[in-house]
Structures are given as structure tokens and as C-alpha cells.
Amino acid sequence: MAGAYGASYYQGPPTIPLELNSENPGVLTVRPETVAQTPKPNEAEKPDNSIAQLVAVFDKASLDTYSANEESVAYGATKWSDGVLEELDRLGEGQGGAVHKVRDKRSNFIMARKTITTREAPLKQLERELFISSTTKHVNIIRFYGAYMSPSSSEVKVVMEYCPGKSLEAVGKRIKDRGGRISEKVAGRLAEGVLQGLAYLYSLKTIHRDIKPSNILLTGEGIVKLCDFGVSGELVRSLAGTFTGTSFYMAPERISGKEYSIRADVWSTGITLLELVQNRYPFPDDLTPIELLVHITTGEPPQLTDEADVRWSNDMKDFIKQTLIVDDHVRPPPKEMLTHPWVTNIMKQEVPMARWIGEVWGWPRPQNRAKEASRPGSSRGVGTPPPRVNGSEN
């Protein structure tokens, strides 16, 4: 139902707010007087509210999110421009702009760059995307390296982490085209990574609002990365009332125009995962768009069932069932879904995610490689290292 593999390829990330040890994102239902995260630029910092000023402020904010011992501090202080970035490949279209694979000529470091046309992107959307990208730091969220304006000031260019494993949309299409199936263990690791990213965002009182296969990326190690925050929004009393995002993955309460919370992202995660393991969109394909939306809001939710060539565990079937509970007050939030037996049991098992994503894309196996760890398939993986000014890509 979504576009091609770049269709929402990226939107970036980095920084763990102070006091984020709170293991209770599910109970954050009222906005506290003070929120412990990278401060949002105030009006004094961008008095004219211009796009150029906005980009400069958030480019600096992305530098402030790194700790003093991170090499990216020195790197981030370097100015970005078209002159220092070589365009290597077009990755696709993101929310509001094209995404390219680029190389920093100074360091050979490979990144992704999203181009946003300022005439088409509302200032509020641009601010939201830059703010979330530059002030979040979590292994399951795309890393943000900086932003700059084009010489004509008609485009904002956002530089971020490159994910060679591509999107779940692309991965799903590749597996389907080859007549394969995604394994239950891999599906569990992917689900865990998405939920960890959502739980982190919720701890910052933020909903993603556009979870779908093309907005879930994978690194070369198979680590899940959430991207494209152009439609994300802050929670007010943990509820939101705006209609934004991709409707075919939306929860019933959103389509109906009701208030919604982070639990709407859980529904979208369930639909995304169900589509991935079944190799098809889980709703009837003979409905018009309007009929489909009516079906989502009034019909029975889809469930995971066994097929001739595959049988799923009862725990996995129950996990999908829990994510797709129609009553959003009963549907569990991300943190609770992370404690589901299906997820906790799979996290105890060996799952070589790097080898799996390599096999999906036919990459040659590294020679003399140490025994693969299975952790990189989840939020426990080792994130992409910060780029170096003087040195190689790695």
C-alpha cells in the first residue's frame, strides 16, 4: 500500500534526555512542568522564525546532543554544504522530499541526505522533523548528523545515518519476489526493535503517527531504525486529535477522528508486522479506499493464522491479536508489548540478524568474521559509529 522502497526513506535522530532512566513511559499521561530532554529552541534563538534560522538552530542542537567524548562533536562542528557531499545514488522519496546516498569527500563516510523543498513543506512540519531528528538519541531511531540550506534557500537538506538494509517494505518485497518467508525469530526481533523505538519516543511524550513498512529501516547489521518524523507530534495529556499519517496503517480511532495515544502506533506496528509475515496486506484487496477505511473502523481486525506452508506459534498469534485490539483503551502500549512472552522468549534466543539481512540482499559473507551476535537485531545492537573527519568510512 506504500510507495517504493524510499517512500518515506528517512528522517533522522540522536539524544537521550537526562533522567531518561524512567522505566515508566506508559504512565506518563500528564505533561510534567519540566521535561528532561534537549531544550527546544526558544523564540529568542529564532526571532524571525525564518527557515534559515530554524535550520541553524537545529543543526547546533544536533551537536549539543552528543556527549563530550563522542568524536562526532568535532565532526558536527564542521559546516555542511553541497560542495563537501558527493551524491552516489537516489534512495527514494521521503515525507516531503527526495533522499540520496551521499559520501563526505573529507572522510569518505557514507550517509543519507534528505532534500526538503521549503515551498512545499509547511514550516511547522519542518520544525517538527528537525526538532525530533536532532534531539533524540536511541539505537532504534535514525541518527541525525546535521542540516543546511541550499544556496538558493529553496531547499533544506538533512544529513543522517545511511541504512544499507533498506526498509521493511523493500525487504518484504524482496522476500516475496523470491518466494520466501520471514522467520518467526526474525519477525520477533524486528517487532522488539520497533517497540523499543516507540517506547523511547513515548518517554519523550511523542507519537510517531506514521509507522508503516517504508518508515522502518534496517542497518547492515539488521538493526531496526525508525525514520520520517515529519508527521510526528507531541502528546498533550498523552492524547492527540489531529488526522495525520498514512491511513491504511492507521488505527480505527484515528480514522474515526477520535483522540488517540501511543497505542495507535502499536496498531500500526501490528498491521506492518502482519503484512510482512503474510507477504500481503492483511485487509481485503477488493475494496475501494473509502470501503477499506470503513472496514478498518467497523469490521473485525485481521489475525495471524497458519497457512499451508507455515505455522506460527500461539504466542506470536496472541502478540498480533493484542496489537490489533480495536478498543484503544484496552490495547497495550509499547512498553507493555515488550513484556509479551513472544518477545521476551525470542530475545533469549540466538538470531543472527546481520547474516539474515545479508542473505536477503545477497551480500557476500565477510571472511574470517567472528561469531555473529544476535543482539544487533534489536535495540541492544551497536549503533552506527559517528563519522570521522579524517579517516575511512568505518
ZAMIKE-753752 format. One record per residue: x, y, z of N, C-alpha, C in turn. Coordinates in steps of 0.1 Angstrom, whole numbers. Layout:
residues N
     n.X     n.Y     n.Z    ca.X    ca.Y    ca.Z     c.X     c.Y     c.Z
       X       Y       Z       X       Y       Z       X       Y       Z
...
This chain:
residues 394
     n.X     n.Y     n.Z    ca.X    ca.Y    ca.Z     c.X     c.Y     c.Z
       8     -12       0       0       0       0       9      13       0
      21      11       4      30      23       4      38      23      -9
      46      34     -10      53      36     -22      65      27     -23
      74      29     -32      86      21     -34      96      24     -22
     106      15     -22     115      15     -10     119      28      -5
     121      38     -11     124      51      -5     112      58       0
     100      53      -3      88      61       0      87      64      15
      93      73      19      95      77      33     107      71      38
     118      72      31     131      66      35     136      71      48
     136      83      50     143      88      62     138     100      69
     141      99      82     141     112      90     148     108     103
     156     116     106     167     113     115     166     114     130
     176     114     138     176     112     153     187     118     161
     191     117     172     200     114     183     200     121     197
     194     118     208     199     122     221     191     117     233
     197     111     242     190     106     253     189     117     263
     176     121     266     175     132     276     180     128     290
     183     138     298     186     135     312     174     128     319
     177     120     328     167     114     336     158     105     328
     163      99     317     155      90     309     156      76     314
     161      75     327     161      61     333     147      57     336
     138      66     336     124      63     340     120      51     331
     117      41     338     112      29     331      97      29     330
      91      41     331      76      41     331      70      50     320
      74      48     307      68      57     297      53      55     296
      48      43     300      34      41     300      26      48     309
      32      54     320      24      61     330      25      76     328
      33      81     318      34      95     315      22     100     308
      11     103     316      -1     107     310      -4     122     311
       4     129     319       2     143     321      15     150     318
      16     160     310      28     166     307      34     172     320
      46     169     323      52     175     335      56     189     333
      58     196     344      62     210     342      75     212     335
      84     203     338      97     203     331      99     190     325
     104     190     312     106     177     305     121     176     303
     127     165     308     142     164     308     146     159     294
     148     168     285     154     164     272     161     177     266
     167     175     255     174     186     249     165     198     248
     168     209     253     158     221     253     154     224     238
     142     227     237     137     232     224     141     246     222
     146     250     210     150     264     208     138     273     211
     141     284     219     131     294     222     130     305     212
     120     313     214     118     324     204     129     333     202
     137     335     213     148     344     213     159     339     203
     160     326     202     170     320     193     166     321     179
     154     322     176     149     323     162     138     333     161
     142     346     163     132     357     164     124     359     152
     130     357     140     122     359     128     115     347     123
     117     336     130     110     323     126     113     319     112
     124     324     107     128     321      93     133     306      92
     132     300      80     136     287      78     151     286      80
     159     296      75     173     295      76     178     295      91
     171     304      99     174     304     113     170     291     120
     159     286     115     154     273     121     165     262     118
     170     261     106     180     251     103     192     253     111
     197     265     112     209     268     120     208     264     135
     196     267     140     194     263     155     194     248     157
     187     241     148     187     226     150     199     219     146
     207     225     137     220     220     133     229     220     145
     228     232     153     236     233     165     230     223     176
     217     222     176     211     213     186     216     199     184
     218     194     171     222     181     169     236     179     174
     245     189     174     258     188     180     257     187     195
     248     195     201     247     195     216     242     182     221
     236     173     213     231     161     218     241     150     221
     254     152     215     264     143     218     272     146     230
     276     135     237     284     137     249     298     142     245
     305     147     255     318     154     252     329     144     246
     327     131     249     337     121     245     334     115     231
     323     120     225     320     114     212     327     122     201
     333     114     192     341     121     181     332     129     172
     319     126     172     310     134     163     309     148     168
     313     152     180     313     166     184     321     174     175
     334     170     173     343     177     164     338     177     150
     332     165     146     327     164     132     315     173     130
     306     173     140     294     181     138     297     196     137
     308     200     143     312     214     142     315     219     128
     318     209     119     322     212     106     309     216      98
     310     226      89     299     230      81     295     220      70
     282     219      68     278     210      57     275     219      45
     276     213      33     273     220      21     273     210      10
     267     214      -2     267     205     -13     281     202     -18
     290     212     -15     304     210     -20     312     199     -13
     308     195      -1     315     185       6     309     171       5
     297     171      -1     290     158      -2     288     154     -17
     293     142     -20     291     136     -33     279     127     -34
     270     130     -43     258     122     -45     261     109     -52
     258      98     -45     261      85     -50     249      78     -57
     238      79     -50     226      72     -55     213      78     -50
     202      76     -57     189      81     -53     183      69     -45
     179      71     -33     173      61     -25     158      61     -25
     152      72     -28     137      72     -29     132      85     -25
     119      85     -21     112      97     -16     108      95      -2
     111     106       6     107     106      20      95     115      22
      91     117      34      80     126      37      84     140      33
      80     145      21      82     158      17      95     160       9
     102     150       5     114     152      -2     122     140      -7
     131     142     -16     139     130     -21     150     127     -12
     155     115     -12     166     110      -3     177     104     -12
     189     108      -9     200     103     -17     211      97      -8
     218      88     -13     230      83      -6     242      92     -10
     249      97       0     260     106      -3     272     102       5
     284     107       0     297     105       6     303     118      10
     308     119      22     315     131      27     329     130      20
     332     139      12     345     139       5     357     140      14
     355     146      26     365     148      36     369     135      43
     359     126      45     362     115      53     358     101      47
     351     102      35     346      90      28     335      84      36
     329      91      46     318      85      54     305      85      46
     298      74      46     286      73      38     274      77      46
     265      85      41     253      89      48     241      90      39
     230      94      44     218      96      36     215     111      37
     210     117      27     207     132      27     193     133      21
     184     139      29     170     142      25     169     156      21
     163     159      10     161     172       5     147     176       6
     144     187      13     130     191      16     128     205       9
     119     205       0     116     218      -7     108     227       2
     114     238       5     108     247      15      94     253      11
      92     254      -2      80     259      -7      68     249      -5
      72     236      -4      61     226      -3      60     221      12
      70     222      20      69     218      34      65     229      43
      54     227      50      50     238      60      61     239      70
      62     252      75      73     255      85      71     246      97
      59     244     102      56     236     114      61     222     112
      58     216     100      63     202      98      78     202      97
      84     211      91      99     212      90     105     213     104
      99     222     112     104     224     126     103     211     134
      91     204     132      89     192     140      99     181     136
     101     180     123     110     169     118     124     172     123
     129     185     121     142     188     126     144     187     141
     134     191     148     135     190     163     136     176     168
     127     167     163     127     153     167     140     146     162
     144     149     150     156     143     145     169     147     153
     170     160     156     182     165     163     182     163     178
     171     160     184     171     159     199     167     145     204
     169     135     196     166     121     200     179     113     198
     182     104     207     193      96     205     190      82     211
     187      73     202     184      59     205     188      50     194
     192      38     197     197      29     187     186      25     177
     174      26     180     163      23     171     157      35     164
     164      46     164     159      58     157     171      63     148
     168      67     136     178      71     126     186      83     132
     199      82     131     208      92     136     209     104     127
     208     116     133     208     128     126     222     135     127
     228     139     116     242     144     116     242     160     114
     231     165     109     231     180     107     222     183      96
     221     197      93     212     202      82     218     215      77
     214     218      65     219     230      59     210     235      48
     211     247      44     202     253      33     210     252      20
     202     251       9     208     251      -4     212     266      -7
     221     268     -16     225     282     -20     213     291     -23
     203     285     -29     191     293     -34     181     295     -22
     184     288     -11     175     289       1     161     283      -2
     160     275     -13     147     269     -16     146     255     -11
     157     250      -5     157     236      -1     164     235      13
     159     227      21     166     223      34     171     209      32
     184     207      35     190     193      33     194     188      47
     189     176      50     191     170      63     200     158      61
     211     157      68     221     147      67     219     137      78
     219     124      75     216     114      86     222     101      82
     220      92      91     225      78      90     220      71      78
     229      64      71     225      56      60     223      41      64
     212      35      59     208      22      63     208      13      50
     219       5      48     220      -3      36     210     -15      36
     205     -18      48     195     -29      48     181     -25      42
     180     -12      39     168      -6      33     156      -7      42
     144      -6      37     132      -5      45     125     -19      46
     116     -20      56     109     -33      57     100     -35      44
      96     -24      38      88     -25      26      96     -32      15
     109     -27      14     118     -33       3     121     -47       7
     124     -50      20     128     -63      24     116     -73      22
     104     -69      25      92     -77      23      90     -80       8
      92     -70       0      90     -72     -15     101     -82     -20
     113     -80     -15     124     -89     -19     121    -104     -16
     117    -106      -3     114    -119       2     102    -125      -6
      92    -118      -8      80    -122     -16      84    -126     -30
      92    -117     -37      96    -120     -51     104    -132     -52
     111    -136     -41     120    -148     -42     112    -160     -37
      99    -159     -34      91    -170     -29      95    -174     -15
     100    -165      -7     104    -169       7      94    -164      17
      98    -167      30      90    -162      41     100    -157      52
      96    -147      59     104    -143      70     101    -152      82
     112    -155      89     111    -165     100     104    -158     112
      99    -166     121      93    -161     133     103    -154     142
     115    -160     143     125    -154     152     129    -140     147
     131    -139     134     135    -126     128     123    -116     130
     111    -120     128      99    -112     130      99    -107     144
     102    -115     154     102    -111     168     113    -101     171
     124    -102     165     135     -92     167     131     -79     161
     125     -79     149     120     -67     143     110     -60     151
     100     -68     156      90     -62     164      96     -56     177
     105     -62     183     111     -57     195     118     -44     192
     125     -43     181     132     -30     178     123     -19     175
     111     -21     168     101     -11     166      96      -6     179
      92     -16     188      86     -12     201      95      -5     210
     108      -8     209     118      -1     217     119      13     213
     119      15     199     119      29     194     107      37     198
      95      31     197      82      37     201      82      40     216
      87      31     224      87      33     239      96      45     242
     107      46     235     116      58     237     109      71     234
     103      71     222      96      83     218      85      87     227
      78      77     232      67      80     242      73      85     255
      85      81     259      91      86     271      94     101     269
      95     106     257      97     120     254      83     127     251
      72     119     253      59     124     251      56     127     236
      61     118     228      59     119     213      53     107     207
      44     109     198      39      97     190      45      98     176
      48      87     170      54      87     156      43      91     146
      31      84     147      20      86     139      20      82     124
      32      76     120      32      72     106      41      59     105
      38      50     114      45      37     114      39      28     102
      48      24      94      45      16      82      58      10      77
      57       0      68      69      -7      64      80       2      58
      76      13      50      86      21      44      93      31      54
      88      32      66      94      40      77     101      33      87
     103      20      84     112      12      93     123       7      85
     135      11      89     147       8      81     156      -2      89
     165      -8      81     175     -17      87     189     -14      84
     198     -15      93     212     -13      91     218     -25      85
     231     -25      82     237     -36      76     238     -48      86
     236     -45      99     236     -55     109     222     -60     113
     212     -54     106     198     -58     108     192     -51     120
     198     -40     124     192     -32     135     181     -23     130
     170     -23     137     158     -16     133     160      -1     136
     156       8     126     157      22     128     144      28     123
     137      36     132     125      43     128     129      56     122
     122      60     111     126      73     104     113      80     101
     115      92      94     105     100      89      96     106     100
     100     117     106      92     122     117      84     135     113
      82     136     100      75     148      95      61     150     100
      55     139     104      41     139     109      40     136     124
      52     134     131      51     131     145      46     143     153
      41     140     165      36     151     173      38     148     187
      39     159     195      40     158     209      26     154     215
      26     146     226      14     143     233      10     154     242
      -3     156     243      -8     165     253     -17     157     261
     -14     155     274     -21     145     283     -22     132     276
     -11     128     269     -10     115     262     -20     113     251
     -27     123     247     -37     122     236     -34     132     225
     -38     128     213     -37     138     202     -50     138     194
     -52     148     187     -65     149     180     -64     152     165
     -52     152     160     -50     156     146     -50     143     137
     -54     145     124     -55     134     115     -43     135     105
     -33     128     108     -21     129     100     -15     115      99
      -9     112      87      -2      99      86      -8      91      74
      -4      79      73      -8      70      62     -20      62      66
     -32      65      61     -45      59      66     -46      44      65
     -39      37      56     -41      23      55     -34      16      67
     -26      22      74     -20      16      86     -25      22      99
     -34      31      97     -39      38     109     -48      30     118
     -48      33     131     -57      26     140     -71      31     138
     -81      23     141     -95      27     140     -99      40     146
     -93      43     158     -97      55     165     -92      67     157
     -81      66     150     -75      77     142     -84      80     130
     -87      69     123     -96      70     111    -109      76     115
    -114      73     126    -127      78     131    -127      92     136
    -115      98     136    -113     112     141    -114     114     156
    -112     103     163    -112     104     178     -98     107     183
     -98     111     196     -85     113     202     -77     100     203
     -64     100     202     -56      88     202     -43      90     210
     -37      79     212     -24      80     220     -14      71     213
      -3      68     220       8      60     215       3      46     211
      -9      42     217     -14      29     214     -18      28     199
     -20      40     192     -23      39     178     -11      35     170
       1      38     175      13      33     169      15      18     170
      10      13     181      10      -2     184       2      -9     173
     -10      -3     170     -19      -9     160     -11      -9     146
      -5       2     143       2       3     130      14      -7     130
      20      -9     141      31     -19     142      26     -33     139
      14     -36     145       8     -49     143       4     -52     128
      -2     -41     122      -5     -43     107       7     -44      99
      18     -37     102      30     -38      95      37     -51      96
      37     -57     108      43     -70     111      35     -81     104
      22     -80     105      13     -90      98      15     -90      83
      16     -78      77      18     -77      63      31     -84      59
      41     -81      68      55     -87      65      55    -102      65
      49    -108      75      50    -123      77      40    -130      67
      30    -123      63      20    -130      54      23    -127      39
      32    -118      37      35    -115      23      24    -108      16
      15    -102      23       4     -95      17      -2     -85      27
      -9     -75      22     -16     -65      31     -27     -73      37
     -29     -72      51     -38     -81      58     -53     -78      57
     -57     -67      49     -71     -64      47     -75     -68      33
     -88     -70      31     -93     -74      17     -88     -64       6
     -84     -70      -5     -78     -62     -16     -88     -58     -26
    -101     -61     -24    -111     -58     -34    -120     -46     -30
    -115     -39     -20    -122     -27     -15    -117     -14     -21
    -125      -4     -23    -121       9     -26    -114      15     -14
    -106      26     -15    -100      32      -4    -110      36       7
    -122      41       3    -132      45      13    -138      33      20
    -140      22      12    -146      10      18    -136       4      27
    -123       5      24    -113      -1      33    -112       6      46
    -113      19      46    -113      27      58    -125      24      67
    -137      22      60    -149      18      67    -147       4      74
    -141      -5      66    -139     -19      71    -129     -19      83
    -119     -10      83    -109     -10      94    -116      -5     106
    -126       4     105    -132      10     117    -144       2     122
    -150      -6     113    -162     -13     117    -161     -28     117
    -152     -33     109    -150     -48     108    -142     -54     119
    -140     -67     118    -132     -74     127    -117     -72     123
    -108     -70     133     -94     -69     129     -88     -81     124
     -78     -80     115     -72     -93     109     -64    -100     120
     -62    -112     118     -54    -121     128     -44    -129     120
     -34    -133     127     -24    -142     122     -29    -156     122
     -29    -163     111     -34    -177     110     -23    -185     103
     -24    -198     105     -15    -207      98     -19    -208      84
      -9    -211      75     -11    -213      61      -5    -227      57
      -7    -231      45      -2    -244      40      13    -246      42
      20    -235      40      35    -236      41      41    -231      53
      33    -226      63      39    -220      75      29    -221      87
      35    -224      98      27    -225     111      34    -215     121
      26    -207     127      31    -198     137      28    -202     151
      36    -198     161      34    -202     174      22    -195     180
      16    -201     190       4    -194     197       8    -181     203
      20    -180     208      25    -167     214      25    -156     204
      30    -159     192      30    -149     181      16    -145     177
       8    -155     176      -6    -152     172     -13    -143     182
     -10    -145     195     -15    -137     206      -9    -123     205
       4    -122     202      10    -109     201       3    -100     191
       1    -106     179      -6     -98     168     -20     -95     173
     -27    -104     179     -40    -101     184     -41     -90     194
     -31     -89     203     -30     -78     213     -28     -65     206
     -19     -64     196     -16     -52     189     -28     -46     181
     -37     -56     177     -49     -52     169     -62     -52     176
     -62     -50     189     -74     -48     197     -80     -35     193
     -93     -35     189    -100     -24     183    -101     -13     194
    -105     -17     206    -106      -7     217     -93      -2     222
     -90      10     218     -76      16     221     -74      17     236
     -84      17     244     -82      18     259     -77       5     264
     -80      -6     257     -76     -20     261     -63     -23     254
     -60     -19     242     -48     -22     235     -36     -17     243
     -26     -26     245     -14     -23     253      -5     -12     247
       2      -4     255      12       5     249      25      -2     246
      34       4     239      47      -3     235      54     -10     247
      55      -3     258      63      -8     269      57     -22     274
      44     -22     274      37     -34     278      39     -45     268
      38     -42     255      40     -52     245      54     -58     245
      64     -50     250      78     -55     251      79     -66     261
      69     -67     270      69     -78     280      61     -90     276
      56     -90     264      48    -101     259      57    -113     258
      52    -125     262      60    -137     261      67    -140     248
      60    -137     237      66    -139     224      79    -131     222
      79    -119     226      90    -110     225     101    -114     235
      98    -116     247     108    -120     258     114    -133     255
     107    -143     249     112    -156     246     122    -155     234
     118    -148     224     127    -146     212     140    -139     216
     139    -129     225     151    -122     229     161    -130     236
     157    -142     241     166    -151     248     173    -160     238
     169    -160     225     174    -169     215     184    -163     206
     192    -171     200     202    -167     191     196    -164     177
     197    -151     173     191    -147     160     201    -139     152
     208    -145     143     219    -138     136     213    -128     125
     209    -116     130     203    -106     121     212    -101     110
     225    -100     113     234     -95     103     234    -105      91
     235    -117      94     236    -128      84     222    -128      76
     211    -126      83     198    -127      77     197    -115      67
     200    -103      71     198     -92      61     208     -93      50
     220     -99      52     229    -101      42     224    -111      31
     217    -121      36     211    -131      27     200    -125      19
     192    -117      26     181    -110      19     186    -103       6
     197     -96       8     202     -87      -3     213     -94     -11
     217    -106      -7     227    -113     -15     241    -107     -13
     244    -102      -1     257     -96       1     267    -108       3
     279    -106      -1     289    -116       2     292    -117      17
     294    -129      21     297    -131      36     311    -126      39
     313    -119      50     326    -114      54     335    -126      57
     348    -126      53     357    -136      56     363    -135      70
     366    -146      77     372    -146      90     364    -138     100
     351    -138      99     343    -130     108     341    -137     121
     342    -130     132     340    -137     145     325    -141     146
     322    -150     155     308    -155     156     299    -143     158
     288    -143     150     279    -132     150     271    -132     163
     269    -120     167     260    -118     179     246    -116     173
     236    -121     181     222    -119     176     216    -106     181
     223     -99     190     217     -87     196     214     -76     186
     223     -74     175     221     -63     167     207     -62     160
     199     -73     161     186     -72     155     176     -64     163
     181     -60     175     172     -53     184     178     -40     189
     172     -34     199     177     -21     204     190     -24     212
     194     -36     214     206     -38     221     218     -38     212
     216     -36     199     227     -37     189     236     -25     191
     247     -25     184     257     -14     185     253      -5     173
     251       8     177     246      17     167     257      21     157
     254      28     146     263      33     136     273      42     143
     286      40     141     296      48     148     296      62     142
     299      72     150     299      86     145     309      88     134
     307      96     124     316      98     113     329     105     117
     340     102     110     353     108     113     356     118     103
     362     129     107     366     139      97     378     134      89
     388     128      96     400     123      89     400     108      91
     397     100      81     397      86      83     388      79      72
     386      67      74     378      59      65     363      59      69
     355      53      61     341      52      63     339      46      77
     346      36      80     344      29      93     356      32     103
